[in-house]
Amino acid sequence: MRSSKGFTLVELLVVVLILGALAAIAIPRISQSAETAKINACKTNVDLMNSQIELYYANQGEWPTSLEDIVDNEDYFPDGPPECPFGKSYTYRAGRHRVLEHTHE
């Protein structure tokens, strides 16, 4: 009798098919998680800048005239201005004294 110590072609194909199915399920979830993380980071940046605008008002007694008054000031952002993970710029609405969220498309 002949004793073989390897895998048959059918066994290897079954393993490859299972790994392919797992990859088809996992890859979209991973890319969706990365997108969600970027959106949450952007929202956190907006909240942080709005908090610093409030702090500026508490310290100065007046609202900043532009976003640069806050983000370029090391008292409010010692590590530099927050950057949008999508590469977009943040917009300051002086009339509302807020940085507005932007779309993430």
Secondary structure, 3 states (H helix, E strand, C coil): CCCCCCCCHHHHHHHHHHHHHHHHHHHHHHHHHHHHHHHHHHHHHHHHHHHHHHHHHHHHCCCCCCCHHHHCCCCCCCCCCCCCCCCCCCEEECCCCEEECCCCC
